Each structure stands twice: as structure tokens, then as C-alpha cells.
Amino acid sequence: MPQLNPGPWFLTMLMTWLTYLMIIQPKLLSFTPINSPSNMPNTTTKTTSWLWPWT
């Protein structure tokens, strides 16, 4: 069963993850989010239940 032989694909998978961890991930983490969740005000909204016409 050739799909169980990790020889041809293990190096490809290893290089892909190393590229992601060393190059792509730090570049993505350096971006600053525009709308930071910590700047959102803590407001509570009053909700009312619906009056279903068929009940």
C-alpha cells in the first residue's frame, strides 16, 4: 500500500510546516487588528420576548 510509505511526502510536509512557522506566521501576526475587541464598550441590551400569534 503506497499511501502508508511516508518517504516521498514526509520531507514535503516538514518543509511546508517549517515555512509556515518561520516565515508566514510571524508576518501574519505582525498585523494590527483594526477593531480591537478590548476597545468595545460594555453595553447591555434589553431584550423582549416575542409574542407568537399561534400560541
C-alpha positions in Angstrom: 0.0 0.0 0.0 1.9 3.1 -1.2 -0.1 5.6 0.8 1.5 4.2 4.0 5.0 4.9 2.8 6.0 8.3 4.3 9.2 8.5 2.4 8.2 10.8 -0.5 5.8 13.0 1.4 7.4 13.4 4.8 10.0 15.9 3.7 7.5 17.9 1.8 5.2 18.1 4.8 8.1 19.0 7.1 9.3 21.8 4.8 5.8 23.2 4.4 5.3 23.4 8.2 8.7 24.9 8.7 8.0 27.5 6.0 4.7 28.3 7.7 6.1 28.5 11.2 9.3 30.5 10.3 8.2 32.8 7.5 4.4 33.2 7.1 3.2 33.1 10.7 5.4 36.0 12.0 4.3 38.1 9.1 0.7 37.4 9.7 1.0 38.0 13.5 2.6 41.4 12.9 -0.6 42.9 11.5 -2.5 45.0 14.0 -6.2 44.4 14.1 -8.3 47.5 13.1 -11.1 46.9 15.5 -9.7 45.7 18.8 -12.2 43.9 20.9 -10.8 45.5 24.1 -11.9 48.9 22.9 -15.5 47.9 22.6 -17.8 49.3 25.3 -19.6 47.0 27.7 -23.2 47.7 27.0 -26.1 45.5 27.8 -29.2 45.4 25.6 -32.7 44.9 26.8 -34.4 42.0 25.0 -38.1 41.3 25.0 -39.7 38.0 24.2 -41.7 37.6 21.1 -45.5 37.1 21.2 -46.2 34.3 18.9 -49.6 34.6 17.2 -50.2 30.8 17.1 -49.7 30.1 20.8 
